[in-house]
Amino acid sequence: MATKIPEAQARLFKNVFVCKNCQTKKKSTSLKVLEGKEKCRKCNKRAFRPLKKK
């Protein structure tokens, strides 16, 4: 079984959020997302969730 590389996991999943409305991915800090300062590129909503790891 393959081992997971920590650098790759951080690059793919750290600070990546998904829009709850249109499922667009966006990289941003969690602080900005929690404060509502980030908005989606496609639908302009401010509802995000963290990216789920497979």
C-alpha positions as CSV (number, residue, x, y, z in Angstrom):
1,M,0.0,0.0,0.0
2,A,1.3,3.5,-0.9
3,T,2.2,5.9,1.9
4,K,0.8,9.4,1.8
5,I,3.3,12.2,1.3
6,P,2.7,15.0,3.8
7,E,3.9,17.7,1.4
8,A,1.4,16.6,-1.3
9,Q,-1.4,16.3,1.2
10,A,-0.8,19.9,2.4
11,R,-0.7,21.2,-1.2
12,L,-3.9,19.5,-2.2
13,F,-6.1,20.0,0.9
14,K,-4.7,22.8,3.1
15,N,-6.7,26.1,2.7
16,V,-9.0,24.7,0.0
17,F,-12.7,25.4,0.3
18,V,-15.7,24.4,-1.8
19,C,-18.7,26.6,-2.5
20,K,-21.9,25.0,-1.0
21,N,-24.0,26.3,-3.9
22,C,-22.0,25.5,-7.1
23,Q,-19.1,23.3,-5.8
24,T,-16.4,25.5,-7.1
25,K,-13.0,25.1,-5.3
26,K,-11.1,28.1,-4.0
27,K,-7.9,28.5,-2.0
28,S,-8.1,30.9,0.9
29,T,-7.3,31.1,4.6
30,S,-9.8,29.7,7.0
31,L,-9.9,33.0,8.9
32,K,-11.2,34.9,5.8
33,V,-13.8,32.2,5.1
34,L,-15.1,32.2,8.6
35,E,-15.3,36.0,8.6
36,G,-17.2,36.0,5.3
37,K,-14.7,38.0,3.4
38,E,-14.3,35.5,0.6
39,K,-16.9,35.0,-2.1
40,C,-17.3,32.5,-4.9
41,R,-16.1,33.3,-8.4
42,K,-19.1,31.8,-10.1
43,C,-22.1,32.5,-7.9
44,N,-20.9,35.3,-5.6
45,K,-22.1,33.6,-2.5
46,R,-20.1,33.4,0.7
47,A,-21.0,29.9,1.9
48,F,-18.0,27.6,1.9
49,R,-17.1,24.2,3.4
50,P,-13.6,22.5,3.7
51,L,-12.6,20.1,0.9
52,K,-13.3,16.5,1.8
53,K,-10.3,14.2,1.7
54,K,-10.7,11.0,-0.3
